[in-house]
Amino acid sequence: MQQIIEWINAKNPELDREIDREEDLIEGRLIDSLDFLEFIYLLESISGRTIDLQEVSVDDFRTVERIEQRFLADLIEAA
C-alpha cells in the first residue's frame, strides 16, 4: 500500500496532507486520466497480475481502501 501512497504523493507534490484511505482519488483529482495507465501499470507490478480493463470499473480505483480490497487483498492476507 505504501508504494501506492508514495506514487500518489509524487504525482501531487502540492498536496500538504496525508491521503485518507476513504478519500475519493478520482473526484479529488489525485489520479487523473493522464496518469491512469501508469497507475494501472504500478498496480500490476505490485500485485503481479494483469488488470483487464474490461473487468474493472472506475469505482475500483476511487479510494485507497477500495484499491487494496480489489487488487491487493490476497497480498495483504499472505503477509
VMD Tcl script that draws the C-alpha trace (Angstrom):
set ca {
  {0.00 0.00 0.00}
  {2.85 2.34 0.76}
  {4.00 2.26 -2.88}
  {0.57 3.46 -3.99}
  {0.51 6.31 -1.46}
  {4.04 7.33 -2.47}
  {3.07 7.30 -6.16}
  {0.02 9.49 -5.50}
  {2.12 11.90 -3.42}
  {4.78 12.08 -6.15}
  {2.11 12.95 -8.73}
  {0.66 15.62 -6.42}
  {3.61 17.50 -4.91}
  {1.32 20.36 -3.87}
  {-0.55 18.01 -1.52}
  {0.32 19.04 2.03}
  {-1.64 16.42 3.95}
  {-1.92 12.68 4.31}
  {-4.27 10.83 2.00}
  {-7.25 9.33 3.79}
  {-7.90 5.68 2.87}
  {-11.52 6.55 2.05}
  {-10.80 9.77 0.12}
  {-12.14 9.81 -3.44}
  {-8.96 9.86 -5.51}
  {-10.82 10.46 -8.78}
  {-13.09 13.30 -7.64}
  {-10.18 14.82 -5.72}
  {-8.12 14.66 -8.93}
  {-5.30 12.83 -7.18}
  {-5.35 10.33 -10.04}
  {-6.21 11.86 -13.39}
  {-6.77 10.42 -16.82}
  {-3.24 11.25 -17.97}
  {-1.70 9.21 -15.17}
  {-4.26 6.41 -15.10}
  {-2.38 3.95 -17.33}
  {0.80 4.50 -15.35}
  {-1.19 3.79 -12.19}
  {-2.57 0.56 -13.70}
  {0.99 -0.50 -14.54}
  {2.03 0.21 -10.93}
  {-0.84 -1.92 -9.60}
  {0.05 -4.73 -11.99}
  {3.66 -4.55 -10.87}
  {2.74 -4.64 -7.17}
  {0.12 -7.37 -7.49}
  {1.96 -9.50 -10.05}
  {-1.24 -9.77 -12.11}
  {-2.53 -8.21 -15.29}
  {-5.54 -5.95 -14.84}
  {-8.12 -6.46 -17.58}
  {-9.71 -3.05 -18.09}
  {-12.84 -4.77 -19.41}
  {-13.39 -6.33 -15.99}
  {-12.97 -3.28 -13.76}
  {-14.79 -0.01 -13.25}
  {-13.67 3.43 -12.18}
  {-15.14 2.69 -8.75}
  {-12.43 0.05 -8.26}
  {-9.89 2.89 -8.21}
  {-11.81 5.50 -6.22}
  {-10.20 5.06 -2.81}
  {-7.03 3.57 -1.39}
  {-9.22 1.22 0.62}
  {-11.10 0.01 -2.48}
  {-7.86 -0.44 -4.45}
  {-6.49 -2.55 -1.62}
  {-9.65 -4.68 -1.45}
  {-9.94 -5.16 -5.21}
  {-6.33 -5.67 -6.25}
  {-4.13 -6.33 -3.23}
  {-6.22 -8.24 -0.68}
  {-4.51 -11.57 -1.31}
  {-1.07 -9.99 -0.88}
  {-2.06 -8.43 2.42}
  {-3.56 -11.69 3.70}
  {-0.38 -13.59 2.78}
  {1.86 -11.15 4.66}
}
mol new
graphics top color blue
foreach p $ca { graphics top sphere $p radius 0.5 }
foreach p [lrange $ca 0 end-1] q [lrange $ca 1 end] { graphics top cylinder $p $q radius 0.2 }
display resetview
